[in-house]
Amino acid sequence: MTAAHPIQYVKGVGPRLGEKLAARGIRTPHDALYFFPRDYEDRRKVIPIRELQAGMTAPVRGKILSVTGGKAGFRTTRLLEIVIADGTGRLSAKWFRFHPSLAERFRVGDAVTLCGPVRWFRFLPEMHHPEILAEEDAADPVHSGRIVPIYPEVEGVPPRVLRKIQWEVVQRHALLEVECFPAGILERAGIPPLQDSLSSIHFPRDDVDVARFREFSSPQQRRLIFGELFALQWALALRRAGTEREEAVPLPWDREIVGEIKRRLPFELTGAQRRVVNEILKDLGNPHPMHRLLQGDVGSGKTIVAWIAAMVAWRHGVQSALMAPTEILAEQHYRRFDALSAGLPVRVALLSAALPPKEREAARKRIRNGEADIVVGTHALIQESVEFRNLALGVIDEQHRFGVLQRAALRKKSKTSPHLLVMTATPIPRTLAITLYGDLDVSVIDEMPLGRVPVRTKVVTEDGRRKVYEEIRREVARGGRAYVVLPLVEESGRIALRDATRTAERLREAFPGVGVGLLHGRMKAAGKEAVMRRFHEGDLSVLVSTTVVEVGVDVPEATVMVVEHAERFGLSQLHQLRGRVGRGIRPSSCFLMTGGEQGEDAAARLSIMEQTVDGFRIAEEDLRIRGPGDFAGVRQSGIPDLVFADLVRDASILRMAREIASELHREDPNLSAPGHVGIRRFLELRSAAAVGQD
């Protein structure tokens, strides 16, 4: 039988179990080989009860002192508990879900061997749902006397049965798997061949460090992680190579336009801005499209950099477009670009769904005829009805709000391949950046403008609300303004949270004579714009809002940010909200209000916010706490789900995979060399599997 045959023909399976395994995606022995343990238990020796510690998983053996529950008259109780002793101490074992026959297996006075995670309750060690090791297990190489694999649950298949099936599969098929990577790559990456890796991952040898297996950091596990990350980096290498073959309109800079730009800037560029501008100008001068990611913390001055790039495009008589995720941000960019370009024959246009139909059609006509040099807008820019005459530069702001498809749609608006600059104020850890945006060159503005005062951040419980309101009153009296941000628009009967609508009403009562405005995503565009304008101009001093103010809103007079239920927000989102204040020269404060009890992760997030205003450190911590699956932009990035790899834990393997994939693509882009045929087959199989999953 080959690894491609139905799983039912494996010894001990049959049609009934075969159906249950197939429902879990295990249809063949090959599938079973790649159905890996989620954990391991060290059952190499029985541990005396007195040596047990909370958190450890170990086998214990003792005499049954009591059996409680299971059956009470004709009723089956919900709890079965036995107490065993081994001469060194006593242990309680409990089952909360069990078949009635389980209770019949235990008799007072009998010896029993149990294995499971240890916890403490009322000074007594206990195990919940431990595995019962039969006497015959002592000589069985599968269930005891070794490091035992613990597999993810398969409905209808007991763990012991599943483990036995996996043992049969590994013994018969693991060594027949073909290693795709040549010996030189394996040696460079410091990993063993696939065959040895598969056998050891399922059933580790007695001489291995079980802790490394539990952390997924053993050499054998690193072999699978490397394969997965190599496939990912190879796909990105192909994408980069495709960009290098495309043609774009070269936009070399000249001294005259650079001099004009410098004269119009209201301030000196920071050293980081100058460095980034030079990188962008160098790219724009090439006949191949620029593909650059510009990272910069909140308030670091990315918009000025984008305007400089747009001015270079204007100098060459071609169009540029800036796409922002919200109408508020698009309108803000439009005003900024228009003000910076005042006095020059630069025609800046705004296109968004918020415009009246006649104005929207007029804007589309100007864009189509080339009468708009710089076009600022929202998703409206990539609608089919929008045509550019000669688009040569595309800028995407707040990249994490857009997916790969939107990026591609903007590029298609150009007759040639446009230069592309994508910007984000959500700092992305380098390990994640080279994965999400591996086809982009990365520029970083890692320096804040002179005069910026760090925002003081404080976590506040309900008891401190009065002092926060006093701070708002003081700042408003000095001419400052305050944001109060909430997760909900209106009161919810299902979730006990403060909402923006009712909070605005309460604050109007708490601050008589102070203008309190309300802003949320359900409002019409004209209403949002009116509220923001009043807040800008000082007619409103307190703005109660949902997270629509998270991105890009710039009111230099705002000096207080209050985030209600801060424990419900991610670190990067809190950092973005905090970035709405501290944009002027006056000291600013951010108060993170917590409602009710908060979990350990939430407490860790809020503590980090108090400690630092460094967006890159915050991003690293956010990635560590939340994991890459929940990090901003990952879901929309076009990156496939990673099964074995973890972008935080496996950063060093990621870098190695990127280096090897890039070098291999330069040397043998078609993988046609005899030593690379196996790699090509591996990548083809992965690609076919991914299409099949879609």
Buried (B, 14 or more C-beta within 10 A) or exposed (E): EEBEBBBBBBEEBEEEBBEBBBEBEBBBBBBBBBBBBEEBBBBBEBBBBEEBEEEBBBBBBBBBBEBBBBEEEEEBBEEBBBBBBBEEBBBBBBBEEBEEEEBEEBEEEEEBBBBBBBBEEEEEBBBBEBBBBEEEBEEBEBBBBBBBBBBEEBEEBEBBBBBBBBBBBBEBBBEEBEBBBBEEBBEEBEBBBBBBBBBBBBBBEEEBEBEBBBEBBBBBBBBBBBBBBBBBBBBBBBBBBEBEEBEBBEBEBEEEBBEEBEEBEEEEBBEBBEBBBEBBBEBBBBEBBBBBBBBBBBBBBBBBBBBBBBBBBBBBEBBBBBBBBBBBBBBBBBBBBBEBBEEEEBBBBBBBEBBEEEEBEBBBEBBBEBEBBBBBBBBBBBBEEBEBBBBBBBBBBBBBBBBBEBBEBBBEBBEBBBBBBBBBBBBBBBBBBBBBBBBBBBBBBBBBBEEBEEBBBBBBEEEBBEEBBEBBBEBBEEEBBBBBBBBBBEBEEEEEBBBBBBBBEEBBEBBEEBBBBBBBEEBEBEEBBBBBEBBBEEEBBBBBBBBBBBBBBBBEBBBBBBBBBBBBBBBBBBBBBBBBBBBBEBBBBBBBBBBEEBEEEBBBBBEBBEEBBBBBBBBBBBBBBBBBEEBBBBEBBBBBEBEBBBBBBBBEBBBBBBEBBBEBBEEBEEBEEEEBEBBBEBBEEBEEEEEEEE
